Amino acid sequence: MLRSCLNGAIKRPDTALASFAFPEAPSQTPVRPAEPDGDIATPGQVAAMAAAMPEHLGAAVLLAAWCALRLGEVLGLERRDLEYLDDPERAILHVRPQSSGTPRRCD
């Protein structure tokens, strides 16, 4: 967003900003070693994990995978976070932060 604003300011002739260059960011060092198989589960692996869970917990695995939820977001889900489950076109999952903030939606 900031980059777009600055680029727009550079293109306007009535501003004093003739040019701008973002400073180079230092390269990031990986925190954990790369896994040979990758660290993203395939759809088959997600299905296998969901099937291996107790029946009442399998949906949590599927929601986490489909909506890219973090563990804390999955554990914080409540019944009120799911709406319109009888209509797949309108079904909504609200992911509410534990602290104040705007909820994410997974339609």
N, CA, C and O atoms as CSV, one atom per row, in Angstrom:
chain,resi,resn,atom,element,x,y,z
A,1,MET,N,N,0.822,-1.179,0.000
A,1,MET,CA,C,0.000,0.000,0.000
A,1,MET,C,C,0.873,1.252,0.000
A,1,MET,O,O,0.640,2.180,-0.775
A,2,LEU,N,N,1.868,1.271,0.865
A,2,LEU,CA,C,2.762,2.429,0.916
A,2,LEU,C,C,3.477,2.615,-0.415
A,2,LEU,O,O,3.632,3.741,-0.887
A,3,ARG,N,N,3.913,1.516,-1.019
A,3,ARG,CA,C,4.607,1.599,-2.302
A,3,ARG,C,C,3.702,2.241,-3.356
A,3,ARG,O,O,4.162,3.082,-4.129
A,4,SER,N,N,2.425,1.858,-3.400
A,4,SER,CA,C,1.486,2.434,-4.363
A,4,SER,C,C,1.315,3.929,-4.139
A,4,SER,O,O,1.281,4.705,-5.094
A,5,CYS,N,N,1.209,4.331,-2.880
A,5,CYS,CA,C,1.065,5.759,-2.564
A,5,CYS,C,C,2.288,6.543,-3.019
A,5,CYS,O,O,2.155,7.599,-3.637
A,6,LEU,N,N,3.470,6.036,-2.718
A,6,LEU,CA,C,4.691,6.746,-3.104
A,6,LEU,C,C,4.857,6.791,-4.616
A,6,LEU,O,O,5.271,7.815,-5.160
A,7,ASN,N,N,4.542,5.704,-5.299
A,7,ASN,CA,C,4.631,5.703,-6.760
A,7,ASN,C,C,3.652,6.707,-7.363
A,7,ASN,O,O,3.971,7.388,-8.338
A,8,GLY,N,N,2.447,6.794,-6.770
A,8,GLY,CA,C,1.481,7.782,-7.235
A,8,GLY,C,C,1.969,9.197,-7.010
A,8,GLY,O,O,1.766,10.064,-7.860
A,9,ALA,N,N,2.616,9.447,-5.869
A,9,ALA,CA,C,3.145,10.779,-5.565
A,9,ALA,C,C,4.265,11.163,-6.525
A,9,ALA,O,O,4.380,12.330,-6.900
A,10,ILE,N,N,5.078,10.215,-6.922
A,10,ILE,CA,C,6.181,10.495,-7.848
A,10,ILE,C,C,5.631,10.910,-9.215
A,10,ILE,O,O,6.209,11.772,-9.877
A,11,LYS,N,N,4.525,10.305,-9.638
A,11,LYS,CA,C,3.965,10.582,-10.966
A,11,LYS,C,C,3.246,11.922,-11.040
A,11,LYS,O,O,3.031,12.438,-12.137
A,12,ARG,N,N,2.872,12.491,-9.917
A,12,ARG,CA,C,2.173,13.783,-9.927
A,12,ARG,C,C,3.176,14.913,-10.074
A,12,ARG,O,O,4.137,14.985,-9.308
A,13,PRO,N,N,2.974,15.792,-11.035
A,13,PRO,CA,C,3.938,16.881,-11.255
A,13,PRO,C,C,3.889,17.964,-10.179
A,13,PRO,O,O,4.854,18.715,-10.034
A,14,ASP,N,N,2.808,18.066,-9.429
A,14,ASP,CA,C,2.677,19.140,-8.454
A,14,ASP,C,C,3.252,18.792,-7.081
A,14,ASP,O,O,3.084,19.569,-6.141
A,15,THR,N,N,3.928,17.644,-6.938
A,15,THR,CA,C,4.533,17.294,-5.659
A,15,THR,C,C,6.043,17.491,-5.725
A,15,THR,O,O,6.634,17.488,-6.805
A,16,ALA,N,N,6.650,17.659,-4.576
A,16,ALA,CA,C,8.103,17.863,-4.515
A,16,ALA,C,C,8.850,16.542,-4.537
A,16,ALA,O,O,10.081,16.530,-4.564
A,17,LEU,N,N,8.140,15.446,-4.526
A,17,LEU,CA,C,8.781,14.130,-4.490
A,17,LEU,C,C,9.135,13.714,-5.918
A,17,LEU,O,O,8.265,13.291,-6.679
A,18,ALA,N,N,10.406,13.834,-6.275
A,18,ALA,CA,C,10.842,13.522,-7.633
A,18,ALA,C,C,11.133,12.036,-7.809
A,18,ALA,O,O,10.903,11.473,-8.879
A,19,SER,N,N,11.635,11.409,-6.758
A,19,SER,CA,C,11.916,9.975,-6.833
A,19,SER,C,C,12.002,9.421,-5.422
A,19,SER,O,O,12.202,10.155,-4.454
A,20,PHE,N,N,11.848,8.122,-5.333
A,20,PHE,CA,C,11.947,7.462,-4.041
A,20,PHE,C,C,12.354,6.020,-4.284
A,20,PHE,O,O,11.861,5.371,-5.207
A,21,ALA,N,N,13.249,5.526,-3.456
A,21,ALA,CA,C,13.653,4.121,-3.543
A,21,ALA,C,C,13.593,3.526,-2.141
A,21,ALA,O,O,14.136,4.094,-1.193
A,22,PHE,N,N,12.934,2.389,-2.018
A,22,PHE,CA,C,12.880,1.715,-0.725
A,22,PHE,C,C,14.264,1.169,-0.393
A,22,PHE,O,O,14.946,0.655,-1.280
A,23,PRO,N,N,14.692,1.266,0.857
A,23,PRO,CA,C,15.998,0.691,1.225
A,23,PRO,C,C,15.959,-0.828,1.096
A,23,PRO,O,O,14.916,-1.459,1.267
A,24,GLU,N,N,17.088,-1.380,0.799
A,24,GLU,CA,C,17.185,-2.836,0.686
A,24,GLU,C,C,16.988,-3.463,2.058
A,24,GLU,O,O,17.584,-3.031,3.045
A,25,ALA,N,N,16.149,-4.480,2.106
A,25,ALA,CA,C,15.906,-5.193,3.359
A,25,ALA,C,C,16.961,-6.288,3.514
A,25,ALA,O,O,17.363,-6.901,2.525
A,26,PRO,N,N,17.406,-6.536,4.727
A,26,PRO,CA,C,18.364,-7.627,4.914
A,26,PRO,C,C,17.697,-8.962,4.598
A,26,PRO,O,O,16.502,-9.141,4.831
A,27,SER,N,N,18.471,-9.880,4.073
A,27,SER,CA,C,17.897,-11.181,3.730
A,27,SER,C,C,17.538,-11.931,5.009
A,27,SER,O,O,18.187,-11.787,6.044
A,28,GLN,N,N,16.503,-12.721,4.905
A,28,GLN,CA,C,16.024,-13.493,6.043
A,28,GLN,C,C,16.706,-14.853,6.080
A,28,GLN,O,O,16.857,-15.514,5.052
A,29,THR,N,N,17.105,-15.252,7.244
A,29,THR,CA,C,17.685,-16.573,7.431
A,29,THR,C,C,16.582,-17.532,7.843
A,29,THR,O,O,15.832,-17.221,8.769
A,30,PRO,N,N,16.450,-18.689,7.194
A,30,PRO,CA,C,15.406,-19.630,7.584
A,30,PRO,C,C,15.541,-20.019,9.055
A,30,PRO,O,O,16.645,-20.246,9.551
A,31,VAL,N,N,14.412,-20.092,9.737
A,31,VAL,CA,C,14.409,-20.426,11.156
A,31,VAL,C,C,14.488,-21.937,11.349
A,31,VAL,O,O,15.116,-22.415,12.294
A,32,ARG,N,N,13.862,-22.673,10.470
A,32,ARG,CA,C,13.885,-24.130,10.583
A,32,ARG,C,C,14.430,-24.728,9.288
A,32,ARG,O,O,14.333,-24.106,8.230
A,33,PRO,N,N,14.987,-25.898,9.362
A,33,PRO,CA,C,15.541,-26.509,8.151
A,33,PRO,C,C,14.435,-26.887,7.172
A,33,PRO,O,O,13.315,-27.210,7.567
A,34,ALA,N,N,14.774,-26.839,5.895
A,34,ALA,CA,C,13.809,-27.227,4.870
A,34,ALA,C,C,13.556,-28.721,4.939
A,34,ALA,O,O,14.486,-29.515,5.078
A,35,GLU,N,N,12.296,-29.092,4.839
A,35,GLU,CA,C,11.940,-30.509,4.858
A,35,GLU,C,C,11.980,-31.051,3.438
A,35,GLU,O,O,11.529,-30.376,2.513
A,36,PRO,N,N,12.510,-32.254,3.243
A,36,PRO,CA,C,12.613,-32.779,1.882
A,36,PRO,C,C,11.256,-32.952,1.205
A,36,PRO,O,O,11.165,-32.812,-0.014
A,37,ASP,N,N,10.206,-33.251,1.959
A,37,ASP,CA,C,8.875,-33.447,1.378
A,37,ASP,C,C,8.061,-32.158,1.358
A,37,ASP,O,O,6.916,-32.161,0.907
A,38,GLY,N,N,8.632,-31.064,1.837
A,38,GLY,CA,C,7.887,-29.815,1.945
A,38,GLY,C,C,7.109,-29.780,3.245
A,38,GLY,O,O,6.969,-30.806,3.911
A,39,ASP,N,N,6.604,-28.617,3.614
A,39,ASP,CA,C,5.870,-28.521,4.870
A,39,ASP,C,C,4.407,-28.158,4.656
A,39,ASP,O,O,3.745,-27.687,5.581
A,40,ILE,N,N,3.896,-28.372,3.446
A,40,ILE,CA,C,2.486,-28.149,3.153
A,40,ILE,C,C,1.860,-29.500,2.834
A,40,ILE,O,O,2.333,-30.241,1.972
A,41,ALA,N,N,0.794,-29.794,3.547
A,41,ALA,CA,C,0.119,-31.074,3.352
A,41,ALA,C,C,-0.618,-31.098,2.015
A,41,ALA,O,O,-1.197,-30.096,1.597
A,42,THR,N,N,-0.591,-32.232,1.362
A,42,THR,CA,C,-1.352,-32.422,0.133
A,42,THR,C,C,-2.810,-32.687,0.504
A,42,THR,O,O,-3.098,-33.027,1.651
A,43,PRO,N,N,-3.736,-32.536,-0.451
A,43,PRO,CA,C,-5.138,-32.857,-0.141
A,43,PRO,C,C,-5.319,-34.292,0.364
A,43,PRO,O,O,-6.154,-34.536,1.235
A,44,GLY,N,N,-4.559,-35.229,-0.164
A,44,GLY,CA,C,-4.642,-36.607,0.304
A,44,GLY,C,C,-4.172,-36.753,1.744
A,44,GLY,O,O,-4.761,-37.504,2.522
A,45,GLN,N,N,-3.112,-36.036,2.097
A,45,GLN,CA,C,-2.625,-36.073,3.470
A,45,GLN,C,C,-3.622,-35.437,4.436
A,45,GLN,O,O,-3.806,-35.922,5.553
A,46,VAL,N,N,-4.265,-34.350,4.004
A,46,VAL,CA,C,-5.282,-33.705,4.850
A,46,VAL,C,C,-6.442,-34.655,5.080
A,46,VAL,O,O,-6.926,-34.785,6.205
A,47,ALA,N,N,-6.891,-35.318,4.030
A,47,ALA,CA,C,-7.998,-36.278,4.167
A,47,ALA,C,C,-7.610,-37.416,5.097
A,47,ALA,O,O,-8.422,-37.856,5.911
A,48,ALA,N,N,-6.380,-37.897,4.984
A,48,ALA,CA,C,-5.920,-38.981,5.856
A,48,ALA,C,C,-5.851,-38.532,7.313
A,48,ALA,O,O,-6.215,-39.286,8.215
A,49,MET,N,N,-5.382,-37.303,7.545
A,49,MET,CA,C,-5.333,-36.783,8.920
A,49,MET,C,C,-6.733,-36.643,9.498
A,49,MET,O,O,-6.966,-36.992,10.655
A,50,ALA,N,N,-7.669,-36.132,8.694
A,50,ALA,CA,C,-9.045,-35.964,9.173
A,50,ALA,C,C,-9.668,-37.315,9.489
A,50,ALA,O,O,-10.389,-37.451,10.477
A,51,ALA,N,N,-9.395,-38.320,8.652
A,51,ALA,CA,C,-9.941,-39.660,8.881
A,51,ALA,C,C,-9.333,-40.313,10.115
A,51,ALA,O,O,-9.985,-41.131,10.765
A,52,ALA,N,N,-8.099,-39.965,10.444
A,52,ALA,CA,C,-7.431,-40.571,11.601
A,52,ALA,C,C,-7.877,-39.944,12.925
A,52,ALA,O,O,-7.626,-40.505,13.991
A,53,MET,N,N,-8.534,-38.790,12.861
A,53,MET,CA,C,-8.987,-38.111,14.073
A,53,MET,C,C,-10.256,-38.770,14.601
A,53,MET,O,O,-10.979,-39.421,13.846
A,54,PRO,N,N,-10.529,-38.604,15.894
A,54,PRO,CA,C,-11.843,-39.027,16.393
A,54,PRO,C,C,-12.932,-38.303,15.599
A,54,PRO,O,O,-12.726,-37.176,15.149
A,55,GLU,N,N,-14.076,-38.940,15.429
A,55,GLU,CA,C,-15.129,-38.412,14.551
A,55,GLU,C,C,-15.498,-36.961,14.851
A,55,GLU,O,O,-15.720,-36.180,13.925
A,56,HIS,N,N,-15.566,-36.593,16.119
A,56,HIS,CA,C,-15.983,-35.241,16.472
A,56,HIS,C,C,-14.883,-34.193,16.249
A,56,HIS,O,O,-15.148,-33.001,16.408
A,57,LEU,N,N,-13.671,-34.596,15.888
A,57,LEU,CA,C,-12.571,-33.656,15.660
A,57,LEU,C,C,-12.106,-33.591,14.204
A,57,LEU,O,O,-11.296,-32.733,13.854
A,58,GLY,N,N,-12.601,-34.475,13.369
A,58,GLY,CA,C,-12.163,-34.510,11.972
A,58,GLY,C,C,-12.435,-33.221,11.222
A,58,GLY,O,O,-11.640,-32.813,10.375
A,59,ALA,N,N,-13.561,-32.571,11.528
A,59,ALA,CA,C,-13.907,-31.327,10.846
A,59,ALA,C,C,-12.892,-30.223,11.148
A,59,ALA,O,O,-12.661,-29.355,10.306
A,60,ALA,N,N,-12.286,-30.243,12.332
A,60,ALA,CA,C,-11.301,-29.219,12.684
A,60,ALA,C,C,-10.092,-29.281,11.751
A,60,ALA,O,O,-9.553,-28.246,11.360
A,61,VAL,N,N,-9.671,-30.485,11.397
A,61,VAL,CA,C,-8.540,-30.648,10.477
A,61,VAL,C,C,-8.900,-30.083,9.107
A,61,VAL,O,O,-8.101,-29.378,8.490
A,62,LEU,N,N,-10.112,-30.395,8.630
A,62,LEU,CA,C,-10.543,-29.917,7.317
A,62,LEU,C,C,-10.684,-28.394,7.302
A,62,LEU,O,O,-10.267,-27.743,6.345
A,63,LEU,N,N,-11.268,-27.826,8.355
A,63,LEU,CA,C,-11.387,-26.365,8.428
A,63,LEU,C,C,-10.018,-25.699,8.450
A,63,LEU,O,O,-9.795,-24.696,7.773
A,64,ALA,N,N,-9.107,-26.260,9.228
A,64,ALA,CA,C,-7.765,-25.689,9.313
A,64,ALA,C,C,-7.083,-25.691,7.948
A,64,ALA,O,O,-6.418,-24.722,7.581
A,65,ALA,N,N,-7.247,-26.772,7.204
A,65,ALA,CA,C,-6.600,-26.866,5.890
A,65,ALA,C,C,-7.283,-25.966,4.857
A,65,ALA,O,O,-6.606,-25.232,4.137
A,66,TRP,N,N,-8.596,-26.014,4.779
A,66,TRP,CA,C,-9.326,-25.247,3.762
A,66,TRP,C,C,-9.214,-23.752,3.977
A,66,TRP,O,O,-9.132,-22.993,3.012
A,67,CYS,N,N,-9.210,-23.316,5.233
A,67,CYS,CA,C,-9.227,-21.881,5.537
A,67,CYS,C,C,-7.869,-21.353,5.981
A,67,CYS,O,O,-7.762,-20.189,6.368
A,68,ALA,N,N,-6.834,-22.179,5.932
A,68,ALA,CA,C,-5.477,-21.778,6.336
A,68,ALA,C,C,-5.479,-21.204,7.747
A,68,ALA,O,O,-4.915,-20.138,7.992
A,69,LEU,N,N,-6.116,-21.916,8.672
A,69,LEU,CA,C,-6.209,-21.465,10.053
A,69,LEU,C,C,-5.000,-21.921,10.850
A,69,LEU,O,O,-4.449,-22.995,10.610
A,70,ARG,N,N,-4.602,-21.100,11.791
A,70,ARG,CA,C,-3.559,-21.477,12.736
A,70,ARG,C,C,-4.197,-22.275,13.868
A,70,ARG,O,O,-5.417,-22.259,14.034
A,71,LEU,N,N,-3.377,-22.966,14.640
A,71,LEU,CA,C,-3.878,-23.815,15.715
A,71,LEU,C,C,-4.757,-23.034,16.687
A,71,LEU,O,O,-5.833,-23.504,17.055
A,72,GLY,N,N,-4.318,-21.858,17.103
A,72,GLY,CA,C,-5.093,-21.053,18.043
A,72,GLY,C,C,-6.436,-20.634,17.482
A,72,GLY,O,O,-7.412,-20.523,18.223
A,73,GLU,N,N,-6.497,-20.396,16.161
A,73,GLU,CA,C,-7.757,-20.023,15.537
A,73,GLU,C,C,-8.722,-21.202,15.520
A,73,GLU,O,O,-9.920,-21.027,15.745
A,74,VAL,N,N,-8.210,-22.397,15.256
A,74,VAL,CA,C,-9.065,-23.589,15.266
A,74,VAL,C,C,-9.570,-23.846,16.678
A,74,VAL,O,O,-10.754,-24.120,16.875
A,75,LEU,N,N,-8.685,-23.761,17.656
A,75,LEU,CA,C,-9.081,-24.036,19.036
A,75,LEU,C,C,-10.035,-22.982,19.582
A,75,LEU,O,O,-10.778,-23.261,20.523
A,76,GLY,N,N,-10.033,-21.788,19.020
A,76,GLY,CA,C,-10.909,-20.720,19.488
A,76,GLY,C,C,-12.274,-20.693,18.834
A,76,GLY,O,O,-13.101,-19.851,19.184
A,77,LEU,N,N,-12.537,-21.597,17.885
A,77,LEU,CA,C,-13.832,-21.600,17.203
A,77,LEU,C,C,-14.957,-21.962,18.162
A,77,LEU,O,O,-14.796,-22.799,19.050
A,78,GLU,N,N,-16.098,-21.314,17.965
A,78,GLU,CA,C,-17.301,-21.579,18.744
A,78,GLU,C,C,-18.453,-21.800,17.783
A,78,GLU,O,O,-18.352,-21.468,16.602
A,79,ARG,N,N,-19.558,-22.364,18.283
A,79,ARG,CA,C,-20.719,-22.615,17.429
A,79,ARG,C,C,-21.203,-21.349,16.733
A,79,ARG,O,O,-21.615,-21.398,15.574
A,80,ARG,N,N,-21.157,-20.232,17.423
A,80,ARG,CA,C,-21.647,-18.977,16.843
A,80,ARG,C,C,-20.790,-18.506,15.676
A,80,ARG,O,O,-21.203,-17.607,14.944
A,81,ASP,N,N,-19.607,-19.088,15.481
A,81,ASP,CA,C,-18.722,-18.701,14.382
A,81,ASP,C,C,-19.158,-19.286,13.040
A,81,ASP,O,O,-18.660,-18.870,11.994
A,82,LEU,N,N,-20.077,-20.243,13.062
A,82,LEU,CA,C,-20.563,-20.890,11.842
A,82,LEU,C,C,-21.982,-20.417,11.563
A,82,LEU,O,O,-22.842,-20.470,12.442
A,83,GLU,N,N,-22.227,-19.955,10.341
A,83,GLU,CA,C,-23.544,-19.476,9.960
A,83,GLU,C,C,-23.967,-20.083,8.626
A,83,GLU,O,O,-23.130,-20.406,7.783
A,84,TYR,N,N,-25.268,-20.231,8.449
A,84,TYR,CA,C,-25.882,-20.672,7.193
A,84,TYR,C,C,-25.343,-22.018,6.706
A,84,TYR,O,O,-25.116,-22.189,5.508
A,85,LEU,N,N,-25.138,-22.960,7.600
A,85,LEU,CA,C,-24.591,-24.260,7.199
A,85,LEU,C,C,-25.570,-25.070,6.357
A,85,LEU,O,O,-25.166,-26.005,5.665
A,86,ASP,N,N,-26.857,-24.719,6.410
A,86,ASP,CA,C,-27.844,-25.436,5.606
A,86,ASP,C,C,-27.807,-25.020,4.134
A,86,ASP,O,O,-28.422,-25.679,3.295
A,87,ASP,N,N,-27.099,-23.942,3.810
A,87,ASP,CA,C,-26.991,-23.452,2.436
A,87,ASP,C,C,-25.516,-23.299,2.068
A,87,ASP,O,O,-24.888,-22.318,2.467
A,88,PRO,N,N,-24.947,-24.247,1.315
A,88,PRO,CA,C,-23.513,-24.191,0.986
A,88,PRO,C,C,-23.084,-22.904,0.276
A,88,PRO,O,O,-21.926,-22.501,0.384
A,89,GLU,N,N,-24.002,-22.257,-0.448
A,89,GLU,CA,C,-23.660,-21.016,-1.148
A,89,GLU,C,C,-23.505,-19.840,-0.180
A,89,GLU,O,O,-22.824,-18.866,-0.503
A,90,ARG,N,N,-24.118,-19.915,0.984
A,90,ARG,CA,C,-24.077,-18.813,1.949
A,90,ARG,C,C,-23.274,-19.149,3.202
A,90,ARG,O,O,-23.088,-18.282,4.056
A,91,ALA,N,N,-22.798,-20.376,3.331
A,91,ALA,CA,C,-22.109,-20.800,4.562
A,91,ALA,C,C,-20.920,-19.896,4.856
A,91,ALA,O,O,-20.139,-19.560,3.965
A,92,ILE,N,N,-20.799,-19.511,6.117
A,92,ILE,CA,C,-19.736,-18.595,6.544
A,92,ILE,C,C,-19.103,-19.129,7.820
A,92,ILE,O,O,-19.792,-19.613,8.718
A,93,LEU,N,N,-17.795,-19.036,7.884
A,93,LEU,CA,C,-17.043,-19.315,9.103
A,93,LEU,C,C,-16.377,-18.018,9.519
A,93,LEU,O,O,-15.555,-17.479,8.778
A,94,HIS,N,N,-16.719,-17.511,10.693
A,94,HIS,CA,C,-16.086,-16.303,11.221
A,94,HIS,C,C,-14.916,-16.728,12.102
A,94,HIS,O,O,-15.093,-17.515,13.031
A,95,VAL,N,N,-13.732,-16.217,11.817
A,95,VAL,CA,C,-12.564,-16.487,12.643
A,95,VAL,C,C,-12.292,-15.209,13.425
A,95,VAL,O,O,-11.756,-14.236,12.895
A,96,ARG,N,N,-12.671,-15.237,14.688
A,96,ARG,CA,C,-12.559,-14.049,15.529
A,96,ARG,C,C,-11.262,-14.094,16.331
A,96,ARG,O,O,-10.937,-15.115,16.937
A,97,PRO,N,N,-10.521,-12.986,16.335
A,97,PRO,CA,C,-9.300,-12.961,17.150
A,97,PRO,C,C,-9.654,-13.004,18.627
A,97,PRO,O,O,-10.717,-12.532,19.029
A,98,GLN,N,N,-8.775,-13.564,19.428
A,98,GLN,CA,C,-9.004,-13.647,20.861
A,98,GLN,C,C,-8.943,-12.270,21.498
A,98,GLN,O,O,-9.625,-12.012,22.490
A,99,SER,N,N,-8.130,-11.383,20.935
A,99,SER,CA,C,-8.073,-10.003,21.413
A,99,SER,C,C,-8.994,-9.178,20.532
A,99,SER,O,O,-9.658,-9.725,19.652
A,100,SER,N,N,-9.045,-7.879,20.754
A,100,SER,CA,C,-9.908,-7.032,19.935
A,100,SER,C,C,-9.377,-6.987,18.508
A,100,SER,O,O,-8.170,-7.072,18.277
A,101,GLY,N,N,-10.279,-6.856,17.574
A,101,GLY,CA,C,-9.883,-6.795,16.168
A,101,GLY,C,C,-11.036,-7.207,15.275
A,101,GLY,O,O,-12.103,-7.591,15.752
A,102,THR,N,N,-10.810,-7.121,13.975
A,102,THR,CA,C,-11.830,-7.462,13.010
A,102,THR,C,C,-11.734,-8.952,12.668
A,102,THR,O,O,-10.633,-9.453,12.441
A,103,PRO,N,N,-12.861,-9.667,12.628
A,103,PRO,CA,C,-12.807,-11.084,12.308
A,103,PRO,C,C,-12.480,-11.336,10.842
A,103,PRO,O,O,-12.811,-10.529,9.973
A,104,ARG,N,N,-11.826,-12.462,10.578
A,104,ARG,CA,C,-11.622,-12.916,9.199
A,104,ARG,C,C,-12.829,-13.756,8.812
A,104,ARG,O,O,-13.505,-14.312,9.677
A,105,ARG,N,N,-13.100,-13.850,7.520
A,105,ARG,CA,C,-14.184,-14.700,7.053
A,105,ARG,C,C,-13.632,-15.740,6.114
A,105,ARG,O,O,-12.731,-15.462,5.322
A,106,CYS,N,N,-14.165,-16.927,6.201
A,106,CYS,CA,C,-13.814,-18.012,5.275
A,106,CYS,C,C,-15.118,-18.463,4.639
A,106,CYS,O,O,-15.860,-19.251,5.225
A,107,ASP,N,N,-15.399,-17.958,3.431
A,107,ASP,CA,C,-16.655,-18.299,2.748
A,107,ASP,C,C,-16.471,-19.581,1.958
A,107,ASP,O,O,-17.408,-20.046,1.309
